Amino acid sequence: MSPLPQTRRSLLLELGKKSDGAWAEFLEVYEHALRAYCRKLGLDAADAEDATQEVLAAVHQRIPTWDHDASGSFRAWLFRVARNITIDLIAARARRAGNAAHLDDVDVLGLRATHEATLEREYARATLDWAADRVQQEVSEGAWQAFTLTAVRGRSPESAAEALGMTVGAVYTAKSRVIARLRTRVASLEEGNETNQPKDDAR
């Protein structure tokens, strides 16, 4: 799986040059996060797809002239674009349904704050999914299963140890190592200093 589309300056510069590789990186996670965000806000599949493609088209068009000093962080700018396009689609849908009166200025201002929090959650979920995919390739199958059984499925270390043929101590160690690697991967996305880590032989 290719690296996550990070918001570091190097990727933004490549996006600004309309690099196909950088655009593919960007789409890998952001497209999914945007689409999920639109669905969470109540858009049906067709409208969510339309909103997502509008946001991506806006990014593609505006990124060459995007100004960090004027616009703030890239992700904040992206969220504003997504939020505004989605609100416009919701308003248009409401007008088609004859409910425009419910979308007064106060309601829309309230929606804006709610929408930004929703997109933040979708972005966080997408980055965690990406990090998990990478970390799973770095650690042993036993370590990953120990982490999955305890941290994801909620089984006790004793139960996981019995199921995997590991000691309880080994389960604790594997879980801790996987969590540490996940944290490192997610942090690297924000810092723009992703590094390849050696495979962990923990069993």
Backbone bond lengths (Angstrom), bond angles and torsions (degrees), N, CA, C in turn:
res aa  C-N    CA-C-N  psi(-1)  N-CA   C-N-CA  omega(-1)  CA-C   N-CA-C  phi
1 M - - - 1.462 - - 1.523 108.56 -
2 S 1.308 119.04 135.72 1.452 121.82 -177.28 1.517 111.03 -75.54
3 P 1.350 117.70 161.34 1.456 120.80 -176.24 1.517 112.82 -60.58
4 L 1.329 114.90 154.98 1.461 121.11 178.45 1.514 110.94 -65.61
5 P 1.327 118.73 144.29 1.462 120.85 174.04 1.517 110.18 -68.35
6 Q 1.303 116.75 97.65 1.450 121.24 -176.50 1.519 110.34 -83.65
7 T 1.331 116.65 159.09 1.451 120.52 -179.89 1.530 110.88 -94.52
8 R 1.322 117.49 22.29 1.453 120.65 177.46 1.523 109.50 -71.20
9 R 1.317 115.79 160.80 1.457 121.11 -174.29 1.526 112.27 -62.43
10 S 1.331 117.81 -35.87 1.459 119.65 -178.15 1.523 112.01 -61.74
11 L 1.345 116.41 -39.81 1.457 118.99 178.72 1.523 110.31 -68.44
12 L 1.335 116.77 -40.84 1.464 120.27 -179.56 1.525 110.66 -62.36
13 L 1.320 116.23 -38.21 1.459 119.23 178.14 1.522 110.69 -64.18
14 E 1.341 116.21 -41.50 1.461 120.05 179.16 1.522 111.10 -67.86
15 L 1.336 116.92 -38.12 1.466 119.61 175.86 1.519 110.05 -61.88
16 G 1.321 115.43 -41.31 1.460 120.10 179.84 1.515 112.70 -61.92
17 K 1.335 115.96 -28.36 1.468 120.74 177.61 1.527 111.88 -86.20
18 K 1.332 116.24 3.91 1.461 122.90 -179.01 1.540 111.48 62.30
19 S 1.323 116.18 37.95 1.461 120.55 178.03 1.515 110.35 -68.97
20 D 1.338 116.13 128.68 1.462 120.27 179.16 1.523 111.18 -62.89
21 G 1.328 117.13 -39.13 1.454 120.61 179.95 1.512 112.36 -64.47
22 A 1.319 116.69 -43.24 1.461 120.78 179.35 1.530 110.49 -66.42
23 W 1.317 115.96 -38.79 1.468 119.34 179.47 1.525 110.53 -65.84
24 A 1.321 117.37 -38.43 1.461 120.77 177.58 1.528 110.05 -63.28
25 E 1.330 117.19 -40.83 1.461 121.13 176.64 1.523 110.64 -60.92
26 F 1.310 115.15 -46.00 1.456 120.52 -178.09 1.523 111.26 -60.58
27 L 1.326 116.49 -44.08 1.460 120.90 -177.52 1.518 112.70 -66.75
28 E 1.323 116.43 -29.40 1.463 120.27 -170.78 1.522 113.08 -53.54
29 V 1.303 117.30 -42.30 1.459 119.77 -179.22 1.520 111.82 -113.16
30 Y 1.329 116.67 -40.75 1.462 118.13 -174.53 1.518 112.75 -64.23
31 E 1.318 117.95 -37.67 1.470 119.22 179.95 1.524 110.40 -61.85
32 H 1.322 116.30 -43.74 1.465 119.85 178.76 1.524 111.00 -63.82
33 A 1.332 117.02 -44.01 1.464 120.65 -179.17 1.521 111.39 -63.35
34 L 1.320 116.67 -40.80 1.466 120.41 180.00 1.530 111.06 -65.94
35 R 1.336 115.93 -43.06 1.455 119.15 -179.09 1.534 111.01 -64.79
36 A 1.326 116.27 -42.64 1.465 120.21 178.75 1.526 110.89 -64.78
37 Y 1.302 116.11 -38.75 1.468 121.66 177.16 1.523 110.94 -59.08
38 C 1.310 115.98 -47.24 1.473 120.03 -179.10 1.522 111.00 -63.61
39 R 1.321 117.31 -39.46 1.457 119.38 178.63 1.524 110.96 -66.97
40 K 1.333 117.38 -38.37 1.460 120.98 179.50 1.528 111.16 -62.51
41 L 1.324 116.54 -27.99 1.455 120.18 -179.40 1.526 112.30 -83.29
42 G 1.319 116.30 0.57 1.451 119.51 174.01 1.514 115.86 102.74
43 L 1.329 117.66 0.69 1.457 119.04 177.00 1.524 109.80 -71.84
44 D 1.332 116.49 143.58 1.453 118.34 175.77 1.522 109.10 -74.51
45 A 1.318 116.94 175.40 1.462 120.45 -173.41 1.526 112.31 -58.72
46 A 1.330 116.96 -41.55 1.462 120.36 -178.10 1.522 111.46 -67.11
47 D 1.347 117.01 -46.69 1.457 120.20 179.35 1.526 111.44 -66.26
48 A 1.337 116.39 -37.38 1.465 119.95 179.03 1.522 110.31 -63.40
49 E 1.324 115.91 -40.91 1.463 119.76 178.17 1.523 110.49 -65.18
50 D 1.350 116.31 -42.19 1.467 120.10 178.12 1.529 110.75 -60.46
51 A 1.338 116.54 -45.11 1.458 120.73 -179.33 1.520 110.84 -62.87
52 T 1.320 116.43 -44.41 1.461 120.81 -179.69 1.523 110.86 -60.13
53 Q 1.323 116.36 -46.30 1.465 119.53 -178.31 1.528 111.32 -67.69
54 E 1.342 117.71 -32.62 1.463 120.32 176.14 1.521 111.04 -65.15
55 V 1.332 115.80 -41.93 1.465 119.76 178.97 1.525 109.69 -64.01
56 L 1.322 117.03 -46.67 1.459 120.57 -179.10 1.529 111.41 -63.13
57 A 1.316 116.62 -38.08 1.463 119.80 177.66 1.522 110.48 -65.54
58 A 1.348 116.04 -39.24 1.463 120.33 178.92 1.520 110.61 -64.44
59 V 1.336 116.29 -42.48 1.462 120.16 178.35 1.522 110.08 -62.10
60 H 1.315 116.07 -46.98 1.470 120.94 -178.20 1.518 110.98 -59.99
61 Q 1.319 116.17 -37.25 1.464 120.43 -177.84 1.527 111.93 -77.47
62 R 1.340 116.42 -39.59 1.464 119.67 -170.89 1.517 114.87 -93.40
63 I 1.335 118.49 -18.73 1.456 119.92 -172.95 1.530 113.67 -60.02
64 P 1.348 120.03 -32.91 1.476 117.58 179.68 1.519 112.76 -61.52
65 T 1.321 118.25 -26.11 1.470 121.12 -178.15 1.521 111.93 -110.84
66 W 1.348 116.95 10.60 1.460 119.83 179.98 1.517 109.60 -64.43
67 D 1.335 115.67 133.07 1.461 122.56 -175.93 1.519 109.16 -118.71
68 H 1.342 116.80 112.74 1.460 121.20 -178.84 1.517 111.22 -58.04
69 D 1.321 117.90 -42.69 1.461 121.12 -176.39 1.521 111.62 -65.83
70 A 1.333 116.44 -35.54 1.468 119.94 -178.04 1.517 112.25 -86.58
71 S 1.325 117.39 -29.92 1.463 120.95 -171.48 1.522 114.55 -105.95
72 G 1.329 117.91 -8.98 1.454 119.48 -175.87 1.518 110.40 80.14
73 S 1.326 117.22 -158.92 1.454 119.98 -178.16 1.527 110.59 -65.07
74 F 1.324 114.98 152.14 1.458 119.46 -179.23 1.519 111.50 -60.62
75 R 1.349 117.12 -44.59 1.457 119.27 -176.79 1.527 111.15 -65.16
76 A 1.333 116.84 -38.24 1.463 119.45 177.54 1.527 110.25 -62.52
77 W 1.323 115.68 -40.63 1.467 119.80 177.66 1.519 110.65 -64.52
78 L 1.332 116.32 -44.58 1.458 120.64 178.64 1.522 110.87 -59.19
79 F 1.331 116.62 -42.95 1.455 120.77 -179.91 1.524 111.30 -63.01
80 R 1.333 115.69 -38.56 1.470 118.14 179.37 1.521 110.70 -64.40
81 V 1.332 116.41 -42.29 1.465 119.89 178.10 1.530 110.02 -61.14
82 A 1.328 116.47 -48.34 1.467 120.82 -178.97 1.523 111.30 -62.25
83 R 1.312 115.76 -44.22 1.460 120.63 -178.94 1.525 111.02 -61.00
84 N 1.334 116.30 -47.93 1.461 119.77 -176.64 1.529 111.76 -65.57
85 I 1.323 117.09 -41.14 1.462 120.05 179.19 1.521 110.56 -65.61
86 T 1.328 116.84 -41.70 1.461 120.25 -179.32 1.516 111.15 -65.83
87 I 1.322 116.93 -42.76 1.466 120.19 178.28 1.520 110.33 -61.95
88 D 1.333 116.54 -40.45 1.466 119.30 177.77 1.528 110.92 -61.40
89 L 1.334 117.33 -40.93 1.463 120.09 179.01 1.525 111.46 -67.07
90 I 1.341 116.44 -39.87 1.465 119.57 177.73 1.518 110.11 -63.09
91 A 1.342 115.79 -41.78 1.460 119.71 179.18 1.525 110.97 -64.14
92 A 1.333 116.27 -41.73 1.466 119.73 179.34 1.524 110.76 -64.17
93 R 1.331 116.23 -40.55 1.461 119.64 178.62 1.523 110.74 -64.69
94 A 1.346 115.79 -39.20 1.460 119.16 178.93 1.522 111.25 -65.75
95 R 1.336 115.87 -38.46 1.464 118.79 178.29 1.522 110.84 -64.45
96 R 1.335 115.74 -40.36 1.467 118.89 178.27 1.533 110.97 -62.29
97 A 1.330 115.27 -32.71 1.463 119.65 -178.86 1.523 112.17 -87.95
98 G 1.348 117.10 0.06 1.454 120.24 179.51 1.513 113.95 78.48
99 N 1.354 117.33 22.57 1.465 120.87 -177.93 1.520 112.38 -114.04
100 A 1.305 118.22 26.08 1.456 121.08 -176.27 1.522 112.31 -60.52
101 A 1.308 117.20 -28.28 1.460 120.37 -177.65 1.521 112.04 -61.70
102 H 1.333 116.96 -22.66 1.467 119.96 -178.38 1.522 112.47 -81.95
103 L 1.320 117.23 -7.27 1.459 120.39 -178.15 1.516 110.60 -106.41
104 D 1.328 116.28 58.43 1.459 119.41 176.84 1.524 109.34 -77.56
105 D 1.327 117.22 175.98 1.463 121.14 -174.44 1.521 112.74 -60.70
106 V 1.331 117.38 -38.70 1.464 119.85 -179.26 1.517 110.76 -63.72
107 D 1.324 116.15 -43.32 1.456 119.82 179.47 1.528 111.05 -61.55
108 V 1.317 116.37 -43.60 1.445 119.93 -177.60 1.517 110.72 -65.20
109 L 1.330 118.01 -40.70 1.456 120.29 177.93 1.521 110.59 -61.60
110 G 1.325 116.42 -38.77 1.461 119.80 176.82 1.511 111.72 -65.48
111 L 1.323 116.05 -39.05 1.461 120.60 179.09 1.521 111.45 -63.39
112 R 1.326 116.45 -37.37 1.456 119.56 -176.48 1.526 111.29 -59.90
113 A 1.329 117.02 -45.24 1.469 120.00 -179.51 1.520 110.89 -66.10
114 T 1.341 115.58 -42.65 1.464 119.44 179.53 1.522 111.20 -63.38
115 H 1.321 116.61 -41.15 1.453 120.87 -177.43 1.515 111.70 -65.06
116 E 1.333 116.62 -40.32 1.459 119.12 -178.83 1.518 110.65 -63.76
117 A 1.329 117.46 -41.25 1.464 120.84 178.07 1.523 110.56 -64.02
118 T 1.331 116.92 -37.97 1.463 120.68 179.95 1.526 111.00 -65.49
119 L 1.326 117.48 -43.70 1.454 120.29 180.00 1.524 111.01 -67.67
120 E 1.330 117.22 -35.49 1.469 120.03 175.39 1.529 110.23 -59.06
121 R 1.343 115.92 -42.65 1.463 119.22 -179.97 1.519 110.94 -65.19
122 E 1.324 117.43 -41.20 1.461 120.01 179.76 1.528 111.17 -65.92
123 Y 1.326 116.49 -38.61 1.456 119.90 177.21 1.529 110.51 -64.36
124 A 1.342 115.97 -43.67 1.467 120.05 179.40 1.524 110.73 -61.23
125 R 1.339 116.53 -41.38 1.466 120.36 179.87 1.534 110.15 -65.12
126 A 1.335 116.46 -40.67 1.462 120.06 -179.31 1.531 111.23 -65.98
127 T 1.335 117.12 -41.17 1.462 119.48 179.59 1.520 110.91 -67.88
128 L 1.324 117.27 -36.83 1.464 119.67 178.54 1.526 110.70 -66.99
129 D 1.330 116.73 -39.89 1.467 120.10 176.99 1.527 110.61 -60.81
130 W 1.341 115.53 -42.83 1.461 119.92 179.08 1.526 110.56 -63.31
131 A 1.332 116.57 -46.21 1.461 120.46 -179.59 1.521 110.79 -61.13
132 A 1.331 117.14 -41.60 1.467 120.91 179.77 1.519 110.35 -62.31
133 D 1.322 117.07 -40.07 1.458 120.85 179.49 1.522 110.83 -62.01
134 R 1.331 116.64 -41.64 1.449 120.86 179.39 1.527 111.80 -69.05
135 V 1.336 116.44 -46.42 1.463 120.49 -176.50 1.526 110.79 -65.24
136 Q 1.319 117.71 -36.79 1.460 120.16 179.00 1.526 111.15 -58.36
137 Q 1.323 116.97 -31.71 1.458 120.84 178.76 1.523 112.40 -77.92
138 E 1.319 117.06 -17.04 1.462 121.29 -175.28 1.528 113.22 -92.96
139 V 1.325 117.20 -25.51 1.453 120.47 -175.54 1.524 110.45 -106.67
140 S 1.326 115.49 167.65 1.459 119.13 178.83 1.520 110.58 -71.25
141 E 1.316 115.62 161.09 1.465 120.36 178.28 1.513 110.62 -60.94
142 G 1.337 117.10 -39.42 1.464 119.78 179.43 1.507 112.77 -63.74
143 A 1.340 116.43 -41.36 1.466 120.29 178.95 1.524 110.70 -64.59
144 W 1.339 115.88 -41.92 1.472 118.91 -179.52 1.523 111.19 -65.98
145 Q 1.335 116.57 -41.28 1.459 119.65 178.92 1.525 111.30 -65.43
146 A 1.328 117.04 -37.83 1.467 120.34 177.74 1.528 110.13 -61.95
147 F 1.323 116.00 -43.18 1.459 120.66 177.78 1.527 110.87 -64.21
148 T 1.324 116.54 -46.36 1.464 120.78 -177.23 1.524 112.00 -62.14
149 L 1.320 116.00 -46.13 1.466 119.73 -177.51 1.526 112.03 -64.68
150 T 1.330 117.06 -38.40 1.465 119.41 -175.87 1.530 113.09 -89.68
151 A 1.319 117.07 -49.69 1.465 120.35 -173.95 1.520 113.30 -81.61
152 V 1.333 117.07 -30.89 1.468 120.63 -176.05 1.525 111.52 -98.77
153 R 1.331 116.57 -47.84 1.466 120.08 -176.25 1.523 113.71 -92.06
154 G 1.321 116.88 -7.90 1.450 120.62 173.03 1.519 116.07 77.87
155 R 1.329 117.52 17.03 1.461 118.99 178.50 1.523 110.25 -78.51
156 S 1.299 116.89 153.76 1.459 121.00 179.72 1.521 109.80 -71.05
157 P 1.337 117.65 154.87 1.467 120.03 176.73 1.528 111.76 -57.74
158 E 1.320 116.51 -35.49 1.461 120.18 179.34 1.528 111.10 -64.18
159 S 1.351 115.71 -44.00 1.460 120.35 179.16 1.523 110.85 -64.91
160 A 1.350 116.21 -42.83 1.459 120.45 -179.99 1.527 110.97 -64.56
161 A 1.329 115.82 -40.69 1.461 120.00 -179.84 1.524 110.96 -61.71
162 E 1.325 115.86 -42.60 1.465 119.73 179.20 1.524 111.04 -64.62
163 A 1.328 116.67 -42.77 1.460 121.03 -177.71 1.526 111.94 -66.94
164 L 1.330 117.02 -33.20 1.463 121.25 -173.98 1.521 113.43 -100.21
165 G 1.322 116.74 -4.97 1.454 119.16 -177.96 1.516 112.55 69.76
166 M 1.334 116.29 33.42 1.455 122.42 -179.78 1.523 109.05 -115.39
167 T 1.328 116.32 164.44 1.458 119.28 171.92 1.522 108.55 -79.61
168 V 1.321 116.70 158.58 1.460 120.36 178.48 1.530 110.10 -61.06
169 G 1.328 115.77 -39.68 1.463 119.48 178.72 1.514 112.35 -61.40
170 A 1.336 116.07 -39.03 1.465 120.06 179.09 1.528 111.18 -66.18
171 V 1.321 116.29 -35.58 1.467 120.07 177.71 1.526 110.13 -64.93
172 Y 1.320 117.05 -46.54 1.467 120.91 177.77 1.527 110.67 -58.34
173 T 1.319 116.36 -45.22 1.467 120.65 -178.50 1.523 111.33 -63.45
174 A 1.334 116.04 -45.69 1.462 120.02 -179.47 1.523 110.94 -62.48
175 K 1.319 116.70 -44.91 1.463 120.71 179.42 1.524 110.54 -58.98
176 S 1.321 117.03 -45.80 1.465 121.29 -178.41 1.521 111.30 -62.92
177 R 1.344 116.52 -41.99 1.461 120.14 -179.39 1.526 111.50 -65.28
178 V 1.318 116.73 -41.45 1.459 119.70 -179.87 1.522 110.41 -66.19
179 I 1.323 117.13 -44.28 1.464 120.27 178.98 1.525 110.78 -60.83
180 A 1.338 116.71 -41.61 1.462 120.32 179.26 1.521 110.96 -62.36
181 R 1.333 116.25 -41.71 1.461 119.90 179.16 1.529 111.53 -66.32
182 L 1.324 116.63 -39.41 1.457 119.76 177.36 1.526 110.68 -60.87
183 R 1.318 116.35 -44.67 1.465 120.14 179.29 1.523 111.30 -61.50
184 T 1.332 116.36 -40.49 1.459 120.62 179.69 1.519 110.94 -64.70
185 R 1.326 116.23 -43.84 1.462 120.31 -179.96 1.529 111.48 -62.53
186 V 1.335 116.91 -47.40 1.460 120.11 -179.02 1.520 110.43 -63.18
187 A 1.341 117.18 -41.22 1.463 120.48 179.08 1.521 111.20 -62.30
188 S 1.325 116.45 -36.54 1.463 119.99 -177.63 1.520 111.78 -65.15
189 L 1.322 116.86 -26.23 1.466 119.81 -179.54 1.518 110.88 -66.70
190 E 1.311 115.98 -38.52 1.453 119.87 -179.87 1.528 111.33 -77.95
191 E 1.333 116.14 -33.78 1.456 119.86 -175.34 1.515 112.11 -85.87
192 G 1.356 116.41 -17.52 1.452 119.76 179.62 1.515 113.19 72.03
193 N 1.349 117.29 29.74 1.462 118.96 -178.63 1.512 110.34 -129.99
194 E 1.327 116.36 44.36 1.456 121.03 -178.81 1.515 110.58 -56.73
195 T 1.315 116.52 136.25 1.454 121.38 178.50 1.514 108.83 -127.99
196 N 1.320 115.88 152.08 1.458 120.38 174.62 1.507 108.54 -83.05
197 Q 1.319 117.35 130.76 1.446 121.43 -178.47 1.520 109.67 -107.59
198 P 1.338 117.11 147.41 1.466 119.80 -179.66 1.508 111.44 -68.74
199 K 1.326 116.18 155.39 1.453 121.27 178.74 1.510 109.26 -65.94
200 D 1.312 116.50 136.22 1.453 123.15 -179.83 1.517 108.13 -90.53
201 D 1.313 117.86 126.61 1.455 121.40 -177.24 1.518 113.33 -92.27
202 A 1.344 118.06 13.18 1.466 120.00 179.90 1.506 110.68 -59.18
203 R 1.320 116.81 139.88 1.465 121.39 -178.95 1.522 110.36 -113.31
